[in-house]
Amino acid sequence: MAWQIEKNSEKKICFICGFAIQPYVPCVCREEDEKVVECAHLSCFKKQHPEEFEQLQK
């Protein structure tokens, strides 16, 4: 379950701030069994997990 930067076709809820992530806006997601389990705004994820965010940027 690695984090990936994606653009979902559906509205998701950021697990960090609780606000909606609009469709087709880049966000950080992690999947389990090919289903999206958690999503976060890029800015929220960067604040909470700066090291992991740096790895995604590479």
PDB file of N, CA, C and O in Angstrom:
ATOM      1  N   MET A   1       0.828  -1.185   0.000  1.00  0.00           N
ATOM      2  CA  MET A   1       0.000   0.000   0.000  1.00  0.00           C
ATOM      3  C   MET A   1       0.874   1.252   0.000  1.00  0.00           C
ATOM      4  O   MET A   1       0.987   1.933   1.020  1.00  0.00           O
ATOM      5  N   ALA A   2       1.471   1.545  -1.102  1.00  0.00           N
ATOM      6  CA  ALA A   2       2.320   2.728  -1.208  1.00  0.00           C
ATOM      7  C   ALA A   2       1.484   3.934  -1.621  1.00  0.00           C
ATOM      8  O   ALA A   2       0.470   3.799  -2.306  1.00  0.00           O
ATOM      9  N   TRP A   3       1.920   5.100  -1.199  1.00  0.00           N
ATOM     10  CA  TRP A   3       1.257   6.340  -1.589  1.00  0.00           C
ATOM     11  C   TRP A   3       1.596   6.666  -3.029  1.00  0.00           C
ATOM     12  O   TRP A   3       2.716   6.428  -3.482  1.00  0.00           O
ATOM     13  N   GLN A   4       0.623   7.213  -3.752  1.00  0.00           N
ATOM     14  CA  GLN A   4       0.815   7.614  -5.137  1.00  0.00           C
ATOM     15  C   GLN A   4       0.086   8.928  -5.376  1.00  0.00           C
ATOM     16  O   GLN A   4      -0.943   9.199  -4.759  1.00  0.00           O
ATOM     17  N   ILE A   5       0.630   9.742  -6.279  1.00  0.00           N
ATOM     18  CA  ILE A   5      -0.060  10.964  -6.683  1.00  0.00           C
ATOM     19  C   ILE A   5      -0.975  10.597  -7.840  1.00  0.00           C
ATOM     20  O   ILE A   5      -0.525  10.054  -8.849  1.00  0.00           O
ATOM     21  N   GLU A   6      -2.259  10.896  -7.691  1.00  0.00           N
ATOM     22  CA  GLU A   6      -3.264  10.508  -8.680  1.00  0.00           C
ATOM     23  C   GLU A   6      -4.254  11.634  -8.911  1.00  0.00           C
ATOM     24  O   GLU A   6      -4.262  12.636  -8.197  1.00  0.00           O
ATOM     25  N   LYS A   7      -5.088  11.447  -9.923  1.00  0.00           N
ATOM     26  CA  LYS A   7      -6.252  12.302 -10.174  1.00  0.00           C
ATOM     27  C   LYS A   7      -7.451  11.367 -10.253  1.00  0.00           C
ATOM     28  O   LYS A   7      -7.575  10.593 -11.202  1.00  0.00           O
ATOM     29  N   ASN A   8      -8.325  11.434  -9.270  1.00  0.00           N
ATOM     30  CA  ASN A   8      -9.506  10.574  -9.238  1.00  0.00           C
ATOM     31  C   ASN A   8     -10.650  11.194 -10.022  1.00  0.00           C
ATOM     32  O   ASN A   8     -10.745  12.417 -10.129  1.00  0.00           O
ATOM     33  N   SER A   9     -11.506  10.363 -10.562  1.00  0.00           N
ATOM     34  CA  SER A   9     -12.664  10.865 -11.302  1.00  0.00           C
ATOM     35  C   SER A   9     -13.848  11.145 -10.379  1.00  0.00           C
ATOM     36  O   SER A   9     -14.866  11.684 -10.815  1.00  0.00           O
ATOM     37  N   GLU A  10     -13.713  10.778  -9.109  1.00  0.00           N
ATOM     38  CA  GLU A  10     -14.787  11.001  -8.136  1.00  0.00           C
ATOM     39  C   GLU A  10     -14.289  11.929  -7.030  1.00  0.00           C
ATOM     40  O   GLU A  10     -13.087  12.051  -6.796  1.00  0.00           O
ATOM     41  N   LYS A  11     -15.235  12.577  -6.358  1.00  0.00           N
ATOM     42  CA  LYS A  11     -14.881  13.410  -5.217  1.00  0.00           C
ATOM     43  C   LYS A  11     -14.471  12.494  -4.064  1.00  0.00           C
ATOM     44  O   LYS A  11     -15.143  11.501  -3.785  1.00  0.00           O
ATOM     45  N   LYS A  12     -13.382  12.826  -3.405  1.00  0.00           N
ATOM     46  CA  LYS A  12     -12.893  12.075  -2.250  1.00  0.00           C
ATOM     47  C   LYS A  12     -12.808  13.016  -1.058  1.00  0.00           C
ATOM     48  O   LYS A  12     -12.893  14.235  -1.214  1.00  0.00           O
ATOM     49  N   ILE A  13     -12.640  12.449   0.133  1.00  0.00           N
ATOM     50  CA  ILE A  13     -12.499  13.228   1.355  1.00  0.00           C
ATOM     51  C   ILE A  13     -11.065  13.083   1.861  1.00  0.00           C
ATOM     52  O   ILE A  13     -10.544  11.972   1.968  1.00  0.00           O
ATOM     53  N   CYS A  14     -10.444  14.199   2.166  1.00  0.00           N
ATOM     54  CA  CYS A  14      -9.079  14.201   2.697  1.00  0.00           C
ATOM     55  C   CYS A  14      -9.106  13.614   4.109  1.00  0.00           C
ATOM     56  O   CYS A  14      -9.836  14.104   4.971  1.00  0.00           O
ATOM     57  N   PHE A  15      -8.311  12.565   4.347  1.00  0.00           N
ATOM     58  CA  PHE A  15      -8.312  11.931   5.664  1.00  0.00           C
ATOM     59  C   PHE A  15      -7.579  12.779   6.701  1.00  0.00           C
ATOM     60  O   PHE A  15      -7.646  12.482   7.894  1.00  0.00           O
ATOM     61  N   ILE A  16      -6.886  13.819   6.271  1.00  0.00           N
ATOM     62  CA  ILE A  16      -6.160  14.682   7.205  1.00  0.00           C
ATOM     63  C   ILE A  16      -7.028  15.854   7.660  1.00  0.00           C
ATOM     64  O   ILE A  16      -7.187  16.073   8.861  1.00  0.00           O
ATOM     65  N   CYS A  17      -7.595  16.613   6.707  1.00  0.00           N
ATOM     66  CA  CYS A  17      -8.360  17.813   7.081  1.00  0.00           C
ATOM     67  C   CYS A  17      -9.873  17.593   7.062  1.00  0.00           C
ATOM     68  O   CYS A  17     -10.616  18.374   7.658  1.00  0.00           O
ATOM     69  N   GLY A  18     -10.336  16.542   6.386  1.00  0.00           N
ATOM     70  CA  GLY A  18     -11.761  16.247   6.348  1.00  0.00           C
ATOM     71  C   GLY A  18     -12.538  16.962   5.259  1.00  0.00           C
ATOM     72  O   GLY A  18     -13.741  16.739   5.124  1.00  0.00           O
ATOM     73  N   PHE A  19     -11.890  17.814   4.479  1.00  0.00           N
ATOM     74  CA  PHE A  19     -12.567  18.522   3.394  1.00  0.00           C
ATOM     75  C   PHE A  19     -12.521  17.715   2.106  1.00  0.00           C
ATOM     76  O   PHE A  19     -11.700  16.812   1.954  1.00  0.00           O
ATOM     77  N   ALA A  20     -13.410  18.050   1.184  1.00  0.00           N
ATOM     78  CA  ALA A  20     -13.509  17.327  -0.084  1.00  0.00           C
ATOM     79  C   ALA A  20     -12.319  17.616  -0.991  1.00  0.00           C
ATOM     80  O   ALA A  20     -11.760  18.713  -0.997  1.00  0.00           O
ATOM     81  N   ILE A  21     -11.954  16.595  -1.754  1.00  0.00           N
ATOM     82  CA  ILE A  21     -10.975  16.723  -2.831  1.00  0.00           C
ATOM     83  C   ILE A  21     -11.788  16.617  -4.109  1.00  0.00           C
ATOM     84  O   ILE A  21     -12.380  15.574  -4.385  1.00  0.00           O
ATOM     85  N   GLN A  22     -11.820  17.675  -4.882  1.00  0.00           N
ATOM     86  CA  GLN A  22     -12.646  17.711  -6.086  1.00  0.00           C
ATOM     87  C   GLN A  22     -12.119  16.734  -7.142  1.00  0.00           C
ATOM     88  O   GLN A  22     -10.924  16.437  -7.172  1.00  0.00           O
ATOM     89  N   PRO A  23     -13.007  16.237  -8.005  1.00  0.00           N
ATOM     90  CA  PRO A  23     -12.575  15.325  -9.068  1.00  0.00           C
ATOM     91  C   PRO A  23     -11.500  15.946  -9.953  1.00  0.00           C
ATOM     92  O   PRO A  23     -11.532  17.140 -10.250  1.00  0.00           O
ATOM     93  N   TYR A  24     -10.560  15.121 -10.363  1.00  0.00           N
ATOM     94  CA  TYR A  24      -9.468  15.467 -11.283  1.00  0.00           C
ATOM     95  C   TYR A  24      -8.448  16.446 -10.714  1.00  0.00           C
ATOM     96  O   TYR A  24      -7.605  16.951 -11.455  1.00  0.00           O
ATOM     97  N   VAL A  25      -8.507  16.719  -9.423  1.00  0.00           N
ATOM     98  CA  VAL A  25      -7.486  17.529  -8.767  1.00  0.00           C
ATOM     99  C   VAL A  25      -6.419  16.563  -8.256  1.00  0.00           C
ATOM    100  O   VAL A  25      -6.757  15.573  -7.608  1.00  0.00           O
ATOM    101  N   PRO A  26      -5.140  16.823  -8.531  1.00  0.00           N
ATOM    102  CA  PRO A  26      -4.099  15.911  -8.043  1.00  0.00           C
ATOM    103  C   PRO A  26      -4.163  15.766  -6.525  1.00  0.00           C
ATOM    104  O   PRO A  26      -4.322  16.746  -5.798  1.00  0.00           O
ATOM    105  N   CYS A  27      -4.037  14.538  -6.071  1.00  0.00           N
ATOM    106  CA  CYS A  27      -4.055  14.244  -4.646  1.00  0.00           C
ATOM    107  C   CYS A  27      -3.163  13.031  -4.391  1.00  0.00           C
ATOM    108  O   CYS A  27      -2.693  12.381  -5.325  1.00  0.00           O
ATOM    109  N   VAL A  28      -2.941  12.743  -3.122  1.00  0.00           N
ATOM    110  CA  VAL A  28      -2.145  11.585  -2.735  1.00  0.00           C
ATOM    111  C   VAL A  28      -3.117  10.508  -2.271  1.00  0.00           C
ATOM    112  O   VAL A  28      -3.960  10.752  -1.408  1.00  0.00           O
ATOM    113  N   CYS A  29      -2.994   9.311  -2.851  1.00  0.00           N
ATOM    114  CA  CYS A  29      -3.898   8.218  -2.498  1.00  0.00           C
ATOM    115  C   CYS A  29      -3.113   6.945  -2.248  1.00  0.00           C
ATOM    116  O   CYS A  29      -1.988   6.770  -2.717  1.00  0.00           O
ATOM    117  N   ARG A  30      -3.750   6.062  -1.492  1.00  0.00           N
ATOM    118  CA  ARG A  30      -3.181   4.732  -1.328  1.00  0.00           C
ATOM    119  C   ARG A  30      -4.313   3.742  -1.522  1.00  0.00           C
ATOM    120  O   ARG A  30      -5.440   3.962  -1.079  1.00  0.00           O
ATOM    121  N   GLU A  31      -3.988   2.645  -2.192  1.00  0.00           N
ATOM    122  CA  GLU A  31      -4.989   1.651  -2.563  1.00  0.00           C
ATOM    123  C   GLU A  31      -4.739   0.331  -1.854  1.00  0.00           C
ATOM    124  O   GLU A  31      -3.611   0.001  -1.488  1.00  0.00           O
ATOM    125  N   GLU A  32      -5.820  -0.415  -1.670  1.00  0.00           N
ATOM    126  CA  GLU A  32      -5.747  -1.772  -1.139  1.00  0.00           C
ATOM    127  C   GLU A  32      -6.705  -2.612  -1.965  1.00  0.00           C
ATOM    128  O   GLU A  32      -7.883  -2.275  -2.077  1.00  0.00           O
ATOM    129  N   ASP A  33      -6.221  -3.686  -2.535  1.00  0.00           N
ATOM    130  CA  ASP A  33      -7.031  -4.539  -3.413  1.00  0.00           C
ATOM    131  C   ASP A  33      -7.661  -3.734  -4.544  1.00  0.00           C
ATOM    132  O   ASP A  33      -8.830  -3.925  -4.878  1.00  0.00           O
ATOM    133  N   GLU A  34      -6.878  -2.833  -5.130  1.00  0.00           N
ATOM    134  CA  GLU A  34      -7.283  -1.991  -6.262  1.00  0.00           C
ATOM    135  C   GLU A  34      -8.426  -1.032  -5.943  1.00  0.00           C
ATOM    136  O   GLU A  34      -9.066  -0.516  -6.860  1.00  0.00           O
ATOM    137  N   LYS A  35      -8.694  -0.785  -4.665  1.00  0.00           N
ATOM    138  CA  LYS A  35      -9.691   0.198  -4.245  1.00  0.00           C
ATOM    139  C   LYS A  35      -8.976   1.280  -3.447  1.00  0.00           C
ATOM    140  O   LYS A  35      -8.115   0.985  -2.618  1.00  0.00           O
ATOM    141  N   VAL A  36      -9.338   2.532  -3.702  1.00  0.00           N
ATOM    142  CA  VAL A  36      -8.729   3.647  -2.971  1.00  0.00           C
ATOM    143  C   VAL A  36      -9.182   3.582  -1.515  1.00  0.00           C
ATOM    144  O   VAL A  36     -10.377   3.566  -1.221  1.00  0.00           O
ATOM    145  N   VAL A  37      -8.207   3.546  -0.613  1.00  0.00           N
ATOM    146  CA  VAL A  37      -8.498   3.440   0.813  1.00  0.00           C
ATOM    147  C   VAL A  37      -8.434   4.804   1.493  1.00  0.00           C
ATOM    148  O   VAL A  37      -9.322   5.160   2.268  1.00  0.00           O
ATOM    149  N   GLU A  38      -7.375   5.570   1.199  1.00  0.00           N
ATOM    150  CA  GLU A  38      -7.190   6.883   1.807  1.00  0.00           C
ATOM    151  C   GLU A  38      -6.713   7.871   0.757  1.00  0.00           C
ATOM    152  O   GLU A  38      -5.949   7.517  -0.141  1.00  0.00           O
ATOM    153  N   CYS A  39      -7.169   9.114   0.876  1.00  0.00           N
ATOM    154  CA  CYS A  39      -6.722  10.199  -0.003  1.00  0.00           C
ATOM    155  C   CYS A  39      -6.464  11.440   0.841  1.00  0.00           C
ATOM    156  O   CYS A  39      -7.053  11.626   1.906  1.00  0.00           O
ATOM    157  N   ALA A  40      -5.566  12.283   0.336  1.00  0.00           N
ATOM    158  CA  ALA A  40      -5.266  13.542   1.019  1.00  0.00           C
ATOM    159  C   ALA A  40      -4.896  14.599  -0.009  1.00  0.00           C
ATOM    160  O   ALA A  40      -4.361  14.293  -1.075  1.00  0.00           O
ATOM    161  N   HIS A  41      -5.193  15.860   0.332  1.00  0.00           N
ATOM    162  CA  HIS A  41      -4.719  16.967  -0.496  1.00  0.00           C
ATOM    163  C   HIS A  41      -3.190  16.928  -0.494  1.00  0.00           C
ATOM    164  O   HIS A  41      -2.580  16.517   0.493  1.00  0.00           O
ATOM    165  N   LEU A  42      -2.581  17.348  -1.580  1.00  0.00           N
ATOM    166  CA  LEU A  42      -1.117  17.381  -1.639  1.00  0.00           C
ATOM    167  C   LEU A  42      -0.545  18.250  -0.521  1.00  0.00           C
ATOM    168  O   LEU A  42       0.436  17.874   0.119  1.00  0.00           O
ATOM    169  N   SER A  43      -1.159  19.415  -0.285  1.00  0.00           N
ATOM    170  CA  SER A  43      -0.653  20.332   0.743  1.00  0.00           C
ATOM    171  C   SER A  43      -0.779  19.739   2.148  1.00  0.00           C
ATOM    172  O   SER A  43       0.125  19.898   2.969  1.00  0.00           O
ATOM    173  N   CYS A  44      -1.883  19.065   2.428  1.00  0.00           N
ATOM    174  CA  CYS A  44      -2.070  18.431   3.745  1.00  0.00           C
ATOM    175  C   CYS A  44      -1.044  17.320   3.955  1.00  0.00           C
ATOM    176  O   CYS A  44      -0.431  17.220   5.018  1.00  0.00           O
ATOM    177  N   PHE A  45      -0.867  16.490   2.932  1.00  0.00           N
ATOM    178  CA  PHE A  45       0.067  15.374   3.030  1.00  0.00           C
ATOM    179  C   PHE A  45       1.494  15.884   3.221  1.00  0.00           C
ATOM    180  O   PHE A  45       2.266  15.315   3.993  1.00  0.00           O
ATOM    181  N   LYS A  46       1.838  16.960   2.513  1.00  0.00           N
ATOM    182  CA  LYS A  46       3.186  17.531   2.620  1.00  0.00           C
ATOM    183  C   LYS A  46       3.452  18.028   4.037  1.00  0.00           C
ATOM    184  O   LYS A  46       4.557  17.859   4.554  1.00  0.00           O
ATOM    185  N   LYS A  47       2.449  18.641   4.671  1.00  0.00           N
ATOM    186  CA  LYS A  47       2.615  19.144   6.040  1.00  0.00           C
ATOM    187  C   LYS A  47       2.748  18.002   7.043  1.00  0.00           C
ATOM    188  O   LYS A  47       3.573  18.074   7.953  1.00  0.00           O
ATOM    189  N   GLN A  48       1.946  16.953   6.887  1.00  0.00           N
ATOM    190  CA  GLN A  48       1.922  15.848   7.843  1.00  0.00           C
ATOM    191  C   GLN A  48       3.053  14.844   7.634  1.00  0.00           C
ATOM    192  O   GLN A  48       3.570  14.280   8.598  1.00  0.00           O
ATOM    193  N   HIS A  49       3.436  14.621   6.379  1.00  0.00           N
ATOM    194  CA  HIS A  49       4.426  13.590   6.042  1.00  0.00           C
ATOM    195  C   HIS A  49       5.458  14.137   5.051  1.00  0.00           C
ATOM    196  O   HIS A  49       5.500  13.684   3.908  1.00  0.00           O
ATOM    197  N   PRO A  50       6.288  15.100   5.461  1.00  0.00           N
ATOM    198  CA  PRO A  50       7.215  15.735   4.513  1.00  0.00           C
ATOM    199  C   PRO A  50       8.210  14.766   3.866  1.00  0.00           C
ATOM    200  O   PRO A  50       8.541  14.917   2.690  1.00  0.00           O
ATOM    201  N   GLU A  51       8.690  13.770   4.627  1.00  0.00           N
ATOM    202  CA  GLU A  51       9.665  12.832   4.061  1.00  0.00           C
ATOM    203  C   GLU A  51       9.027  11.972   2.982  1.00  0.00           C
ATOM    204  O   GLU A  51       9.607  11.778   1.913  1.00  0.00           O
ATOM    205  N   GLU A  52       7.829  11.454   3.259  1.00  0.00           N
ATOM    206  CA  GLU A  52       7.136  10.624   2.270  1.00  0.00           C
ATOM    207  C   GLU A  52       6.765  11.449   1.036  1.00  0.00           C
ATOM    208  O   GLU A  52       6.812  10.947  -0.087  1.00  0.00           O
ATOM    209  N   PHE A  53       6.399  12.708   1.247  1.00  0.00           N
ATOM    210  CA  PHE A  53       6.053  13.574   0.122  1.00  0.00           C
ATOM    211  C   PHE A  53       7.265  13.778  -0.783  1.00  0.00           C
ATOM    212  O   PHE A  53       7.136  13.771  -2.008  1.00  0.00           O
ATOM    213  N   GLU A  54       8.443  13.960  -0.184  1.00  0.00           N
ATOM    214  CA  GLU A  54       9.673  14.116  -0.969  1.00  0.00           C
ATOM    215  C   GLU A  54       9.917  12.887  -1.839  1.00  0.00           C
ATOM    216  O   GLU A  54      10.330  13.019  -2.992  1.00  0.00           O
ATOM    217  N   GLN A  55       9.667  11.701  -1.305  1.00  0.00           N
ATOM    218  CA  GLN A  55       9.859  10.466  -2.074  1.00  0.00           C
ATOM    219  C   GLN A  55       8.901  10.403  -3.259  1.00  0.00           C
ATOM    220  O   GLN A  55       9.267   9.904  -4.323  1.00  0.00           O
ATOM    221  N   LEU A  56       7.683  10.900  -3.088  1.00  0.00           N
ATOM    222  CA  LEU A  56       6.702  10.899  -4.182  1.00  0.00           C
ATOM    223  C   LEU A  56       7.118  11.840  -5.307  1.00  0.00           C
ATOM    224  O   LEU A  56       6.820  11.585  -6.474  1.00  0.00           O
ATOM    225  N   GLN A  57       7.797  12.914  -4.965  1.00  0.00           N
ATOM    226  CA  GLN A  57       8.196  13.908  -5.955  1.00  0.00           C
ATOM    227  C   GLN A  57       9.292  13.391  -6.886  1.00  0.00           C
ATOM    228  O   GLN A  57       9.489  13.933  -7.973  1.00  0.00           O
ATOM    229  N   LYS A  58      10.001  12.351  -6.464  1.00  0.00           N
ATOM    230  CA  LYS A  58      11.119  11.828  -7.272  1.00  0.00           C
ATOM    231  C   LYS A  58      10.644  10.935  -8.379  1.00  0.00           C
ATOM    232  O   LYS A  58      11.457  10.416  -9.145  1.00  0.00           O
TER     233      LYS A  58
END
